[in-house]
Amino acid sequence: MQKFRCTVCGYIYDPEVGDIDSGVAPGTAFEDIPEDWVCPVCGVDKSMFEPA
């Protein structure tokens, strides 16, 4: 699965890890994350991410 990088702070979303603190289970593809999810580091929305 593709990793995605926040263009603001550089956080890498790794689908193998997910984002447990935000309720995103490991194995969740970036495309399947809820639209209201935000970067856990800087708070921007999904539109500010690009493939890593």
PDB file with SEQRES, HELIX, SHEET and CRYST1 records, atoms N, CA, C and O in Angstrom:
SEQRES   1 A   52  MET GLN LYS PHE ARG CYS THR VAL CYS GLY TYR ILE TYR          
SEQRES   2 A   52  ASP PRO GLU VAL GLY ASP ILE ASP SER GLY VAL ALA PRO          
SEQRES   3 A   52  GLY THR ALA PHE GLU ASP ILE PRO GLU ASP TRP VAL CYS          
SEQRES   4 A   52  PRO VAL CYS GLY VAL ASP LYS SER MET PHE GLU PRO ALA          
HELIX    1 AA1 ILE A   20  SER A   22  5                                   3    
HELIX    2 AA2 PHE A   30  ASP A   32  5                                   3    
HELIX    3 AA3 LYS A   46  MET A   48  5                                   3    
SHEET    1 AA1 3 ILE A  12  TYR A  13  0                                        
SHEET    2 AA1 3 PHE A   4  CYS A   6 -1                                        
SHEET    3 AA1 3 PHE A  49  PRO A  51 -1                                        
CRYST1    1.000    1.000    1.000  90.00  90.00  90.00 P 1           1          
ATOM      1  N   MET A   1       0.845  -1.193   0.000  1.00  0.00           N  
ATOM      2  CA  MET A   1       0.000   0.000   0.000  1.00  0.00           C  
ATOM      3  C   MET A   1       0.882   1.245   0.000  1.00  0.00           C  
ATOM      4  O   MET A   1       1.969   1.253   0.578  1.00  0.00           O  
ATOM      5  N   GLN A   2       0.399   2.285  -0.652  1.00  0.00           N  
ATOM      6  CA  GLN A   2       1.116   3.538  -0.833  1.00  0.00           C  
ATOM      7  C   GLN A   2       1.139   4.361   0.452  1.00  0.00           C  
ATOM      8  O   GLN A   2       0.121   4.492   1.131  1.00  0.00           O  
ATOM      9  N   LYS A   3       2.308   4.917   0.783  1.00  0.00           N  
ATOM     10  CA  LYS A   3       2.428   5.865   1.890  1.00  0.00           C  
ATOM     11  C   LYS A   3       2.146   7.262   1.344  1.00  0.00           C  
ATOM     12  O   LYS A   3       2.356   7.529   0.161  1.00  0.00           O  
ATOM     13  N   PHE A   4       1.667   8.151   2.217  1.00  0.00           N  
ATOM     14  CA  PHE A   4       1.397   9.535   1.829  1.00  0.00           C  
ATOM     15  C   PHE A   4       2.077  10.475   2.807  1.00  0.00           C  
ATOM     16  O   PHE A   4       2.153  10.204   4.005  1.00  0.00           O  
ATOM     17  N   ARG A   5       2.579  11.608   2.265  1.00  0.00           N  
ATOM     18  CA  ARG A   5       3.312  12.589   3.066  1.00  0.00           C  
ATOM     19  C   ARG A   5       2.537  13.893   3.154  1.00  0.00           C  
ATOM     20  O   ARG A   5       2.008  14.381   2.155  1.00  0.00           O  
ATOM     21  N   CYS A   6       2.473  14.456   4.362  1.00  0.00           N  
ATOM     22  CA  CYS A   6       1.869  15.769   4.562  1.00  0.00           C  
ATOM     23  C   CYS A   6       2.815  16.814   3.975  1.00  0.00           C  
ATOM     24  O   CYS A   6       3.991  16.865   4.333  1.00  0.00           O  
ATOM     25  N   THR A   7       2.296  17.644   3.075  1.00  0.00           N  
ATOM     26  CA  THR A   7       3.135  18.652   2.426  1.00  0.00           C  
ATOM     27  C   THR A   7       3.419  19.834   3.345  1.00  0.00           C  
ATOM     28  O   THR A   7       4.256  20.676   3.019  1.00  0.00           O  
ATOM     29  N   VAL A   8       2.747  19.911   4.474  1.00  0.00           N  
ATOM     30  CA  VAL A   8       2.965  21.008   5.411  1.00  0.00           C  
ATOM     31  C   VAL A   8       4.052  20.660   6.426  1.00  0.00           C  
ATOM     32  O   VAL A   8       4.990  21.432   6.620  1.00  0.00           O  
ATOM     33  N   CYS A   9       3.929  19.495   7.077  1.00  0.00           N  
ATOM     34  CA  CYS A   9       4.857  19.170   8.168  1.00  0.00           C  
ATOM     35  C   CYS A   9       5.762  17.975   7.891  1.00  0.00           C  
ATOM     36  O   CYS A   9       6.718  17.741   8.630  1.00  0.00           O  
ATOM     37  N   GLY A  10       5.472  17.213   6.833  1.00  0.00           N  
ATOM     38  CA  GLY A  10       6.302  16.069   6.486  1.00  0.00           C  
ATOM     39  C   GLY A  10       5.892  14.751   7.120  1.00  0.00           C  
ATOM     40  O   GLY A  10       6.548  13.733   6.900  1.00  0.00           O  
ATOM     41  N   TYR A  11       4.812  14.750   7.907  1.00  0.00           N  
ATOM     42  CA  TYR A  11       4.314  13.502   8.507  1.00  0.00           C  
ATOM     43  C   TYR A  11       4.038  12.485   7.403  1.00  0.00           C  
ATOM     44  O   TYR A  11       3.469  12.829   6.367  1.00  0.00           O  
ATOM     45  N   ILE A  12       4.436  11.248   7.623  1.00  0.00           N  
ATOM     46  CA  ILE A  12       4.180  10.168   6.668  1.00  0.00           C  
ATOM     47  C   ILE A  12       3.069   9.276   7.220  1.00  0.00           C  
ATOM     48  O   ILE A  12       3.188   8.708   8.305  1.00  0.00           O  
ATOM     49  N   TYR A  13       1.976   9.165   6.441  1.00  0.00           N  
ATOM     50  CA  TYR A  13       0.935   8.207   6.788  1.00  0.00           C  
ATOM     51  C   TYR A  13       1.327   6.878   6.170  1.00  0.00           C  
ATOM     52  O   TYR A  13       1.442   6.757   4.950  1.00  0.00           O  
ATOM     53  N   ASP A  14       1.531   5.882   7.023  1.00  0.00           N  
ATOM     54  CA  ASP A  14       1.887   4.529   6.580  1.00  0.00           C  
ATOM     55  C   ASP A  14       0.675   3.635   6.804  1.00  0.00           C  
ATOM     56  O   ASP A  14       0.298   3.387   7.949  1.00  0.00           O  
ATOM     57  N   PRO A  15       0.056   3.144   5.727  1.00  0.00           N  
ATOM     58  CA  PRO A  15      -1.150   2.325   5.885  1.00  0.00           C  
ATOM     59  C   PRO A  15      -0.925   1.048   6.693  1.00  0.00           C  
ATOM     60  O   PRO A  15      -1.866   0.527   7.291  1.00  0.00           O  
ATOM     61  N   GLU A  16       0.293   0.542   6.721  1.00  0.00           N  
ATOM     62  CA  GLU A  16       0.564  -0.652   7.517  1.00  0.00           C  
ATOM     63  C   GLU A  16       0.469  -0.362   9.012  1.00  0.00           C  
ATOM     64  O   GLU A  16       0.208  -1.264   9.807  1.00  0.00           O  
ATOM     65  N   VAL A  17       0.681   0.896   9.392  1.00  0.00           N  
ATOM     66  CA  VAL A  17       0.641   1.315  10.796  1.00  0.00           C  
ATOM     67  C   VAL A  17      -0.712   1.930  11.142  1.00  0.00           C  
ATOM     68  O   VAL A  17      -1.212   1.749  12.252  1.00  0.00           O  
ATOM     69  N   GLY A  18      -1.309   2.660  10.192  1.00  0.00           N  
ATOM     70  CA  GLY A  18      -2.556   3.375  10.447  1.00  0.00           C  
ATOM     71  C   GLY A  18      -2.315   4.588  11.324  1.00  0.00           C  
ATOM     72  O   GLY A  18      -1.198   5.102  11.393  1.00  0.00           O  
ATOM     73  N   ASP A  19      -3.354   5.041  11.990  1.00  0.00           N  
ATOM     74  CA  ASP A  19      -3.272   6.169  12.932  1.00  0.00           C  
ATOM     75  C   ASP A  19      -4.211   5.833  14.085  1.00  0.00           C  
ATOM     76  O   ASP A  19      -5.319   6.360  14.184  1.00  0.00           O  
ATOM     77  N   ILE A  20      -3.740   4.947  14.948  1.00  0.00           N  
ATOM     78  CA  ILE A  20      -4.556   4.422  16.043  1.00  0.00           C  
ATOM     79  C   ILE A  20      -5.159   5.540  16.893  1.00  0.00           C  
ATOM     80  O   ILE A  20      -6.324   5.459  17.283  1.00  0.00           O  
ATOM     81  N   ASP A  21      -4.376   6.582  17.185  1.00  0.00           N  
ATOM     82  CA  ASP A  21      -4.874   7.670  18.035  1.00  0.00           C  
ATOM     83  C   ASP A  21      -6.072   8.392  17.421  1.00  0.00           C  
ATOM     84  O   ASP A  21      -6.871   8.993  18.139  1.00  0.00           O  
ATOM     85  N   SER A  22      -6.199   8.333  16.091  1.00  0.00           N  
ATOM     86  CA  SER A  22      -7.324   8.974  15.411  1.00  0.00           C  
ATOM     87  C   SER A  22      -8.377   7.972  14.952  1.00  0.00           C  
ATOM     88  O   SER A  22      -9.308   8.330  14.231  1.00  0.00           O  
ATOM     89  N   GLY A  23      -8.227   6.714  15.372  1.00  0.00           N  
ATOM     90  CA  GLY A  23      -9.224   5.709  15.044  1.00  0.00           C  
ATOM     91  C   GLY A  23      -9.066   5.064  13.685  1.00  0.00           C  
ATOM     92  O   GLY A  23     -10.004   4.448  13.178  1.00  0.00           O  
ATOM     93  N   VAL A  24      -7.878   5.197  13.080  1.00  0.00           N  
ATOM     94  CA  VAL A  24      -7.633   4.580  11.775  1.00  0.00           C  
ATOM     95  C   VAL A  24      -6.807   3.316  12.007  1.00  0.00           C  
ATOM     96  O   VAL A  24      -5.651   3.386  12.426  1.00  0.00           O  
ATOM     97  N   ALA A  25      -7.408   2.168  11.730  1.00  0.00           N  
ATOM     98  CA  ALA A  25      -6.787   0.878  12.009  1.00  0.00           C  
ATOM     99  C   ALA A  25      -5.623   0.594  11.069  1.00  0.00           C  
ATOM    100  O   ALA A  25      -5.614   1.056   9.928  1.00  0.00           O  
ATOM    101  N   PRO A  26      -4.643  -0.166  11.547  1.00  0.00           N  
ATOM    102  CA  PRO A  26      -3.575  -0.625  10.650  1.00  0.00           C  
ATOM    103  C   PRO A  26      -4.179  -1.374   9.462  1.00  0.00           C  
ATOM    104  O   PRO A  26      -5.164  -2.098   9.604  1.00  0.00           O  
ATOM    105  N   GLY A  27      -3.573  -1.187   8.292  1.00  0.00           N  
ATOM    106  CA  GLY A  27      -4.078  -1.825   7.085  1.00  0.00           C  
ATOM    107  C   GLY A  27      -5.076  -0.969   6.323  1.00  0.00           C  
ATOM    108  O   GLY A  27      -5.620  -1.414   5.313  1.00  0.00           O  
ATOM    109  N   THR A  28      -5.330   0.263   6.790  1.00  0.00           N  
ATOM    110  CA  THR A  28      -6.277   1.161   6.125  1.00  0.00           C  
ATOM    111  C   THR A  28      -5.563   1.977   5.060  1.00  0.00           C  
ATOM    112  O   THR A  28      -4.662   2.756   5.368  1.00  0.00           O  
ATOM    113  N   ALA A  29      -5.966   1.799   3.806  1.00  0.00           N  
ATOM    114  CA  ALA A  29      -5.396   2.583   2.710  1.00  0.00           C  
ATOM    115  C   ALA A  29      -5.754   4.057   2.898  1.00  0.00           C  
ATOM    116  O   ALA A  29      -6.798   4.384   3.463  1.00  0.00           O  
ATOM    117  N   PHE A  30      -4.884   4.935   2.423  1.00  0.00           N  
ATOM    118  CA  PHE A  30      -5.122   6.381   2.569  1.00  0.00           C  
ATOM    119  C   PHE A  30      -6.476   6.776   1.992  1.00  0.00           C  
ATOM    120  O   PHE A  30      -7.189   7.600   2.565  1.00  0.00           O  
ATOM    121  N   GLU A  31      -6.820   6.184   0.862  1.00  0.00           N  
ATOM    122  CA  GLU A  31      -8.095   6.501   0.198  1.00  0.00           C  
ATOM    123  C   GLU A  31      -9.301   6.131   1.050  1.00  0.00           C  
ATOM    124  O   GLU A  31     -10.385   6.688   0.872  1.00  0.00           O  
ATOM    125  N   ASP A  32      -9.116   5.187   1.979  1.00  0.00           N  
ATOM    126  CA  ASP A  32     -10.222   4.709   2.814  1.00  0.00           C  
ATOM    127  C   ASP A  32     -10.338   5.418   4.156  1.00  0.00           C  
ATOM    128  O   ASP A  32     -11.239   5.124   4.941  1.00  0.00           O  
ATOM    129  N   ILE A  33      -9.424   6.353   4.422  1.00  0.00           N  
ATOM    130  CA  ILE A  33      -9.501   7.132   5.668  1.00  0.00           C  
ATOM    131  C   ILE A  33     -10.704   8.072   5.545  1.00  0.00           C  
ATOM    132  O   ILE A  33     -10.933   8.632   4.473  1.00  0.00           O  
ATOM    133  N   PRO A  34     -11.475   8.256   6.621  1.00  0.00           N  
ATOM    134  CA  PRO A  34     -12.618   9.180   6.562  1.00  0.00           C  
ATOM    135  C   PRO A  34     -12.198  10.582   6.113  1.00  0.00           C  
ATOM    136  O   PRO A  34     -11.097  11.034   6.426  1.00  0.00           O  
ATOM    137  N   GLU A  35     -13.072  11.261   5.386  1.00  0.00           N  
ATOM    138  CA  GLU A  35     -12.762  12.583   4.843  1.00  0.00           C  
ATOM    139  C   GLU A  35     -12.492  13.632   5.926  1.00  0.00           C  
ATOM    140  O   GLU A  35     -11.824  14.631   5.659  1.00  0.00           O  
ATOM    141  N   ASP A  36     -13.001  13.419   7.138  1.00  0.00           N  
ATOM    142  CA  ASP A  36     -12.794  14.414   8.197  1.00  0.00           C  
ATOM    143  C   ASP A  36     -11.507  14.177   8.989  1.00  0.00           C  
ATOM    144  O   ASP A  36     -11.232  14.892   9.953  1.00  0.00           O  
ATOM    145  N   TRP A  37     -10.711  13.170   8.584  1.00  0.00           N  
ATOM    146  CA  TRP A  37      -9.426  12.903   9.228  1.00  0.00           C  
ATOM    147  C   TRP A  37      -8.474  14.056   8.941  1.00  0.00           C  
ATOM    148  O   TRP A  37      -8.495  14.632   7.854  1.00  0.00           O  
ATOM    149  N   VAL A  38      -7.641  14.388   9.921  1.00  0.00           N  
ATOM    150  CA  VAL A  38      -6.629  15.435   9.737  1.00  0.00           C  
ATOM    151  C   VAL A  38      -5.262  14.897  10.129  1.00  0.00           C  
ATOM    152  O   VAL A  38      -5.158  13.902  10.846  1.00  0.00           O  
ATOM    153  N   CYS A  39      -4.228  15.555   9.658  1.00  0.00           N  
ATOM    154  CA  CYS A  39      -2.859  15.179   9.998  1.00  0.00           C  
ATOM    155  C   CYS A  39      -2.708  15.207  11.520  1.00  0.00           C  
ATOM    156  O   CYS A  39      -3.035  16.210  12.154  1.00  0.00           O  
ATOM    157  N   PRO A  40      -2.217  14.116  12.109  1.00  0.00           N  
ATOM    158  CA  PRO A  40      -2.091  14.075  13.567  1.00  0.00           C  
ATOM    159  C   PRO A  40      -1.002  14.998  14.119  1.00  0.00           C  
ATOM    160  O   PRO A  40      -0.941  15.224  15.328  1.00  0.00           O  
ATOM    161  N   VAL A  41      -0.151  15.526  13.254  1.00  0.00           N  
ATOM    162  CA  VAL A  41       0.923  16.410  13.703  1.00  0.00           C  
ATOM    163  C   VAL A  41       0.530  17.882  13.581  1.00  0.00           C  
ATOM    164  O   VAL A  41       0.665  18.647  14.536  1.00  0.00           O  
ATOM    165  N   CYS A  42       0.036  18.280  12.383  1.00  0.00           N  
ATOM    166  CA  CYS A  42      -0.219  19.716  12.171  1.00  0.00           C  
ATOM    167  C   CYS A  42      -1.681  20.076  11.945  1.00  0.00           C  
ATOM    168  O   CYS A  42      -2.025  21.258  11.927  1.00  0.00           O  
ATOM    169  N   GLY A  43      -2.564  19.063  11.767  1.00  0.00           N  
ATOM    170  CA  GLY A  43      -3.998  19.326  11.697  1.00  0.00           C  
ATOM    171  C   GLY A  43      -4.571  19.691  10.351  1.00  0.00           C  
ATOM    172  O   GLY A  43      -5.747  20.047  10.275  1.00  0.00           O  
ATOM    173  N   VAL A  44      -3.783  19.620   9.262  1.00  0.00           N  
ATOM    174  CA  VAL A  44      -4.356  19.925   7.947  1.00  0.00           C  
ATOM    175  C   VAL A  44      -5.156  18.728   7.438  1.00  0.00           C  
ATOM    176  O   VAL A  44      -4.991  17.610   7.926  1.00  0.00           O  
ATOM    177  N   ASP A  45      -6.022  18.970   6.458  1.00  0.00           N  
ATOM    178  CA  ASP A  45      -6.874  17.878   5.966  1.00  0.00           C  
ATOM    179  C   ASP A  45      -6.168  17.029   4.907  1.00  0.00           C  
ATOM    180  O   ASP A  45      -5.034  17.305   4.515  1.00  0.00           O  
ATOM    181  N   LYS A  46      -6.866  16.000   4.461  1.00  0.00           N  
ATOM    182  CA  LYS A  46      -6.295  15.017   3.533  1.00  0.00           C  
ATOM    183  C   LYS A  46      -5.827  15.630   2.213  1.00  0.00           C  
ATOM    184  O   LYS A  46      -4.942  15.078   1.560  1.00  0.00           O  
ATOM    185  N   SER A  47      -6.405  16.757   1.815  1.00  0.00           N  
ATOM    186  CA  SER A  47      -6.034  17.356   0.530  1.00  0.00           C  
ATOM    187  C   SER A  47      -4.587  17.852   0.512  1.00  0.00           C  
ATOM    188  O   SER A  47      -4.032  18.117  -0.554  1.00  0.00           O  
ATOM    189  N   MET A  48      -3.984  17.975   1.684  1.00  0.00           N  
ATOM    190  CA  MET A  48      -2.602  18.470   1.782  1.00  0.00           C  
ATOM    191  C   MET A  48      -1.580  17.335   1.778  1.00  0.00           C  
ATOM    192  O   MET A  48      -0.406  17.567   2.066  1.00  0.00           O  
ATOM    193  N   PHE A  49      -2.001  16.124   1.459  1.00  0.00           N  
ATOM    194  CA  PHE A  49      -1.099  14.970   1.400  1.00  0.00           C  
ATOM    195  C   PHE A  49      -0.823  14.605  -0.047  1.00  0.00           C  
ATOM    196  O   PHE A  49      -1.658  14.801  -0.930  1.00  0.00           O  
ATOM    197  N   GLU A  50       0.392  14.060  -0.272  1.00  0.00           N  
ATOM    198  CA  GLU A  50       0.780  13.582  -1.589  1.00  0.00           C  
ATOM    199  C   GLU A  50       1.456  12.225  -1.435  1.00  0.00           C  
ATOM    200  O   GLU A  50       1.958  11.906  -0.357  1.00  0.00           O  
ATOM    201  N   PRO A  51       1.477  11.422  -2.500  1.00  0.00           N  
ATOM    202  CA  PRO A  51       2.163  10.136  -2.403  1.00  0.00           C  
ATOM    203  C   PRO A  51       3.621  10.316  -1.980  1.00  0.00           C  
ATOM    204  O   PRO A  51       4.309  11.225  -2.444  1.00  0.00           O  
ATOM    205  N   ALA A  52       4.070   9.445  -1.102  1.00  0.00           N  
ATOM    206  CA  ALA A  52       5.448   9.557  -0.592  1.00  0.00           C  
ATOM    207  C   ALA A  52       6.375   8.646  -1.372  1.00  0.00           C  
ATOM    208  O   ALA A  52       7.573   8.600  -1.093  1.00  0.00           O  
TER     209      ALA A  52                                                      
END                                                                             
